Amino acid sequence: GETRGRWVIEGDLSSYFDTVHHRLLMKAVRRRISDARFMTLLWKTIKAGHIDVGLFRAASEGVPQGGVISPLLSNIMLNEFDQYLHERYLSGKARKDRWYWNNSIQRGRSTAVRENWQWKPAVAYCRYADDFVLIVKGTKAQAEAIREECRGVLEGSLKLRLNMDKTKITHVNDGFIFLGHRIIRKRSRYGEMRVVSTIPQEKARNFAASLTALLSGNYSESKVDMAEQLNRKLKGWAMFYQFVDFKAKVFSYIDRVVFWKLAHWLARKYRTGIASLMRWWCKSPKPGQSKTWVLFGKTNHGKLSGEILYRLVGQGKKLFRWRLPEGNPYLRTETRNTYTSRFTEVAMAFASI
């Protein structure tokens, strides 16, 4: 536990959207907006309550999930936590102080020796909505202390609850889950340690189960419409995991599941054998491509159409494109160069030139 390394704190807030403190939220908004009419409208919005099974329920805390501005309000609330961590660990001053402190220990300066200074950890932080991770370069004990510090800030200053059972501390070499991706540090074939992202096995199993559920019954659906629904899901999943590493095995597994589940669905729908169906509708879309289901016919609306079952294998890994986060990207009109690389740090380095 005292070995220095990179420890990951996987932050998990309990029922975040339901526990946002209204007065603290208004206080955070008031720091930037002073318009009285807007503040009054915002207060009435978050206090409006809702009707549940015919009964009106007043809103004493929280923001409505699914509300148009709820994600924005929640982000404003957690910005207070962002600012605390920035000033404590991430700002230029904090980094400079940490460097001086650790350098004094390393050089054995008299003050550091006399007062028994302990090595200060370096901290990296990333948050998306209410999911966040902290990466601590130090001992596990220091990571545990920082987790307790975060709980104190969230529960004391923001009245939010940090789920300590789910806020785990893991080593980066063991991997962790963030935003549906498994991130882990591995040794490459050249002996170098590099961070890679992969598809969690649980996500692959759940996705395969959702496709299987879609192909369980629904025999009144036309084969073209069914293939179109499957393609939408497959393309969306492929887009979500377009930047991950080592995805060929998982993609191959999903392709096999969809191919044979669709084969059994067609066999039940048309009450015929799979071998016959494959002779009719299993073809190569283009010369040199693997065979897949190529379906033509009428949609549920009577329109003639065709669908080729989408294959995940062969999509390849998309390259990360980095843009300098300057100004408002929605108001930017000038042409900006993008820099592409399979390594994000390379793209970022070129983008900063």
FENLIN-V996604 format. One record per helix or strand. SS is the DSSP state (A for helix, B for strand). FROM is the first residue (numbers start at 1). TO is the last residue. If there is no record, write none. Layout:
ss=SS from=FROM to=TO
ss=SS from=FROM to=TO
This chain:
ss=B from=5 to=13
ss=A from=22 to=30
ss=A from=36 to=46
ss=B from=50 to=52
ss=B from=55 to=57
ss=A from=70 to=90
ss=A from=92 to=107
ss=A from=110 to=114
ss=B from=122 to=128
ss=B from=131 to=138
ss=A from=140 to=157
ss=B from=162 to=162
ss=B from=169 to=171
ss=B from=176 to=178
ss=B from=181 to=187
ss=B from=193 to=199
ss=A from=201 to=214
ss=A from=223 to=240
ss=A from=248 to=270
ss=A from=274 to=281
ss=B from=282 to=284
ss=B from=291 to=298
ss=B from=304 to=308
ss=B from=320 to=322
ss=B from=339 to=341
ss=A from=344 to=351
